[in-house]
Amino acid sequence: MANREQNMLEALQAVFPDNASIQHSLDLIVMDVAPSELIAVATELRDNETLSFRQLSDLAGVDYATYGHDEWATDTENNASFSRAVNAASTGSLTFNTGLELPPSDRPRFVVVYHLLSLDHNVRLRVRCAAPDDAMPVVPSVIAIWNNANWYEREAFDLFGILFDGHPDLRRILTDYGFIGHPFRKDFPLIGNVEMRYDSVKERVIYEPVSIEPRVLVPRVIREDSRYVAGETPKKDDA
């Protein structure tokens, strides 16, 4: 860890002595903040001269619905691995036009991540704020602190359904008008709910049921081939 990062880590721990989550991770510092404290902490991060995190580089939503559930964690390469991809009821993202029943979790599902940059100290900081209610995820808007958060928060709302209390114009920014659902949620079907096209007769865009045929494009690989074990080279016709 560079000296500037170590100095910033100590400065953050001194400014927020009650926050035990402040730590160094890879090439930046991370900290968790409760929604009730987000505005006060963000203001201090920006205005405190020892910190000076005046630039919001990015803001993104995260869905931890299937966190820790690995679809491909197997001891050997066998039929079980292939079946996990084929089975649309699994906890993976290979679901099509059916809803996914999410596994139980003891942590908040939706988290808003803020990436901050202190130009004065050349240090980056990641702030994580978890929405307490999975059914209605709400966190405060930080537009009054970093005004470029406007479009970032609209994007997180559009893709994850996270609400930002105090946002002056919280509406979709990437999906179409009338879009149903939030496409970055883990339980959103890969092929969506409807498809759209331009109708030359009606001279307008129309919505129709999805016509994509669900297919699984996961190759079925058999690794334990006796021909390779015996040191034989398979013929071109057999390969």
C-alpha positions as CSV (number, residue, x, y, z in Angstrom):
1,M,0.0,0.0,0.0
2,A,1.4,3.4,-1.0
3,N,2.1,6.0,1.6
4,R,-0.6,8.3,0.3
5,E,-3.2,5.5,0.7
6,Q,-1.9,4.7,4.2
7,N,-2.2,8.4,5.2
8,M,-5.7,8.6,3.8
9,L,-6.7,5.4,5.6
10,E,-5.5,6.8,8.9
11,A,-7.2,10.2,8.1
12,L,-10.6,8.5,7.4
13,Q,-10.3,6.4,10.6
14,A,-9.6,9.6,12.5
15,V,-12.5,11.5,11.0
16,F,-14.9,8.5,11.4
17,P,-13.7,6.7,14.5
18,D,-17.0,4.8,15.0
19,N,-16.9,3.2,11.5
20,A,-15.1,-0.1,11.7
21,S,-15.5,-1.0,8.1
22,I,-12.8,1.4,6.8
23,Q,-10.0,-0.7,5.2
24,H,-7.7,-0.9,2.3
25,S,-8.6,-3.2,-0.6
26,L,-6.5,-3.6,-3.7
27,D,-5.7,-0.1,-5.0
28,L,-8.3,1.9,-3.0
29,I,-10.0,2.3,0.3
30,V,-13.5,1.0,1.1
31,M,-16.0,1.9,3.7
32,D,-19.6,1.1,4.5
33,V,-22.2,3.7,5.4
34,A,-25.8,3.4,6.6
35,P,-28.4,5.3,4.6
36,S,-29.3,7.4,7.6
37,E,-25.7,8.7,7.7
38,L,-24.9,8.9,4.0
39,I,-25.5,12.6,3.5
40,A,-23.5,13.6,6.6
41,V,-20.6,11.3,5.7
42,A,-20.6,12.3,2.0
43,T,-20.6,16.0,2.9
44,E,-17.6,15.4,5.3
45,L,-15.8,13.5,2.6
46,R,-16.1,16.3,0.2
47,D,-15.5,19.3,2.5
48,N,-12.9,18.1,5.0
49,E,-9.6,19.4,3.7
50,T,-7.7,16.3,4.9
51,L,-10.0,14.1,2.7
52,S,-11.2,16.3,-0.2
53,F,-13.1,13.7,-2.1
54,R,-14.7,16.3,-4.4
55,Q,-15.1,14.1,-7.5
56,L,-17.7,11.4,-7.9
57,S,-16.2,9.1,-10.6
58,D,-19.0,6.6,-10.6
59,L,-22.2,5.4,-8.9
60,A,-23.6,1.9,-9.5
61,G,-26.2,-0.5,-8.1
62,V,-25.4,-4.0,-7.1
63,D,-27.8,-7.0,-6.6
64,Y,-26.5,-9.5,-4.1
65,A,-29.5,-11.8,-4.6
66,T,-27.4,-14.9,-5.5
67,Y,-24.2,-13.8,-3.8
68,G,-22.2,-16.8,-2.7
69,H,-24.1,-19.3,-4.8
70,D,-21.7,-20.6,-7.5
71,E,-23.3,-22.5,-10.3
72,W,-20.1,-24.0,-11.5
73,A,-18.5,-25.1,-8.2
74,T,-18.0,-28.8,-8.7
75,D,-15.1,-31.2,-7.8
76,T,-15.0,-32.7,-11.3
77,E,-16.2,-31.9,-14.8
78,N,-19.3,-34.0,-15.1
79,N,-22.9,-34.0,-16.1
80,A,-23.8,-32.0,-13.0
81,S,-21.9,-28.9,-14.3
82,F,-23.8,-29.1,-17.6
83,S,-27.1,-29.6,-15.9
84,R,-26.7,-26.5,-13.9
85,A,-26.7,-24.4,-17.1
86,V,-29.6,-26.3,-18.6
87,N,-31.8,-26.2,-15.5
88,A,-33.7,-22.9,-15.7
89,A,-34.8,-23.2,-12.1
90,S,-31.2,-22.9,-10.8
91,T,-29.8,-19.9,-8.9
92,G,-27.7,-18.8,-11.9
93,S,-28.6,-16.2,-14.5
94,L,-29.5,-18.6,-17.3
95,T,-33.2,-18.1,-16.9
96,F,-35.4,-17.3,-19.8
97,N,-39.1,-16.5,-19.7
98,T,-39.7,-17.8,-16.2
99,G,-39.2,-16.1,-12.9
100,L,-36.4,-17.1,-10.6
101,E,-37.0,-18.0,-7.0
102,L,-34.1,-16.4,-5.2
103,P,-32.3,-18.2,-2.4
104,P,-32.6,-16.9,1.2
105,S,-30.0,-14.4,2.3
106,D,-29.0,-12.8,5.6
107,R,-27.6,-9.6,4.0
108,P,-29.3,-6.7,2.2
109,R,-30.0,-7.4,-1.4
110,F,-29.4,-4.0,-3.0
111,V,-26.3,-1.9,-2.4
112,V,-25.3,1.5,-4.0
113,V,-21.6,1.8,-4.6
114,Y,-19.9,5.3,-4.9
115,H,-16.4,5.7,-6.3
116,L,-14.8,8.9,-5.2
117,L,-11.5,10.5,-6.1
118,S,-9.5,13.0,-4.1
119,L,-7.5,15.0,-6.7
120,D,-5.6,16.8,-3.9
121,H,-4.3,13.5,-2.4
122,N,-4.5,11.3,-5.4
123,V,-6.5,8.6,-3.6
124,R,-9.6,6.7,-4.5
125,L,-12.4,5.7,-2.1
126,R,-15.3,3.2,-2.5
127,V,-18.3,3.9,-0.4
128,R,-21.0,1.2,-0.1
129,C,-24.5,2.0,1.1
130,A,-27.0,-0.9,1.5
131,A,-30.7,-0.3,1.2
132,P,-32.4,-1.8,4.3
133,D,-35.6,-2.9,2.5
134,D,-35.3,-5.4,-0.3
135,A,-38.9,-5.0,-1.5
136,M,-38.5,-1.2,-1.6
137,P,-34.8,-0.3,-1.8
138,V,-34.4,3.4,-0.9
139,V,-31.2,5.4,-0.2
140,P,-30.7,9.2,-0.1
141,S,-29.8,11.1,-3.2
142,V,-26.3,12.7,-3.2
143,I,-27.0,15.2,-6.1
144,A,-26.7,18.1,-3.6
145,I,-23.2,17.0,-2.9
146,W,-22.0,15.7,-6.3
147,N,-24.3,17.0,-9.0
148,N,-23.1,14.6,-11.6
149,A,-24.9,11.9,-9.6
150,N,-28.1,12.8,-11.4
151,W,-27.7,10.5,-14.4
152,Y,-25.9,7.8,-12.3
153,E,-28.8,7.6,-9.9
154,R,-31.4,7.5,-12.7
155,E,-29.4,4.6,-14.3
156,A,-29.3,2.7,-11.0
157,F,-33.1,3.2,-10.6
158,D,-33.7,2.1,-14.2
159,L,-31.6,-1.1,-14.1
160,F,-32.0,-2.1,-10.4
161,G,-35.1,-0.4,-9.2
162,I,-33.3,1.4,-6.4
163,L,-35.0,4.6,-5.4
164,F,-33.1,7.8,-4.5
165,D,-34.9,9.9,-1.9
166,G,-34.6,13.6,-2.9
167,H,-33.8,13.1,-6.6
168,P,-35.5,15.9,-8.5
169,D,-36.3,13.9,-11.7
170,L,-36.1,10.1,-11.0
171,R,-37.2,8.4,-14.2
172,R,-35.8,5.8,-16.5
173,I,-32.8,6.7,-18.6
174,L,-31.9,3.6,-20.7
175,T,-35.0,1.5,-21.1
176,D,-38.0,2.5,-23.2
177,Y,-41.1,4.2,-22.0
178,G,-43.5,1.8,-20.3
179,F,-40.7,-0.8,-19.8
180,I,-41.7,-3.3,-17.1
181,G,-39.2,-4.5,-14.6
182,H,-35.5,-3.8,-14.0
183,P,-33.1,-5.7,-16.3
184,F,-30.1,-5.9,-14.1
185,R,-31.9,-7.7,-11.3
186,K,-30.9,-11.3,-10.9
187,D,-34.4,-12.5,-11.2
188,F,-35.1,-10.7,-14.5
189,P,-35.4,-13.1,-17.4
190,L,-32.6,-13.0,-20.0
191,I,-35.0,-12.7,-23.0
192,G,-37.1,-10.0,-21.2
193,N,-40.8,-9.8,-21.0
194,V,-41.7,-8.3,-24.4
195,E,-40.0,-7.4,-27.6
196,M,-40.4,-4.3,-29.8
197,R,-40.2,-3.6,-33.5
198,Y,-41.2,-0.9,-36.0
199,D,-44.4,-1.7,-37.9
200,S,-44.4,-0.2,-41.3
201,V,-48.1,-0.5,-41.7
202,K,-49.0,1.1,-38.4
203,E,-46.0,3.4,-38.8
204,R,-45.0,3.2,-35.2
205,V,-43.1,1.0,-32.7
206,I,-45.2,-1.9,-31.4
207,Y,-44.7,-4.4,-28.5
208,E,-45.2,-8.1,-28.9
209,P,-44.7,-11.3,-26.9
210,V,-41.1,-12.5,-27.0
211,S,-40.5,-14.8,-30.0
212,I,-37.0,-15.9,-29.0
213,E,-36.7,-19.7,-28.6
214,P,-34.8,-20.5,-25.4
215,R,-31.6,-22.3,-26.1
216,V,-28.7,-23.3,-23.9
217,L,-25.4,-22.7,-25.6
218,V,-23.2,-24.4,-23.0
219,P,-20.9,-27.1,-24.6
220,R,-21.0,-30.5,-23.1
221,V,-17.3,-31.5,-22.8
222,I,-16.2,-35.0,-21.9
223,R,-12.7,-34.7,-20.4
224,E,-12.1,-38.3,-19.3
225,D,-11.5,-39.9,-22.7
226,S,-9.7,-43.3,-22.6
227,R,-8.0,-42.6,-25.9
228,Y,-6.1,-39.6,-24.3
229,V,-5.3,-41.6,-21.2
230,A,-3.7,-44.4,-23.2
231,G,-1.6,-41.9,-25.1
232,E,-3.4,-42.5,-28.4
233,T,-4.1,-39.7,-30.9
234,P,-7.8,-39.8,-32.0
235,K,-8.5,-39.9,-35.6
236,K,-9.9,-36.9,-37.4
237,D,-13.2,-38.6,-37.9
238,D,-13.5,-39.5,-34.2
239,A,-12.6,-36.1,-32.8
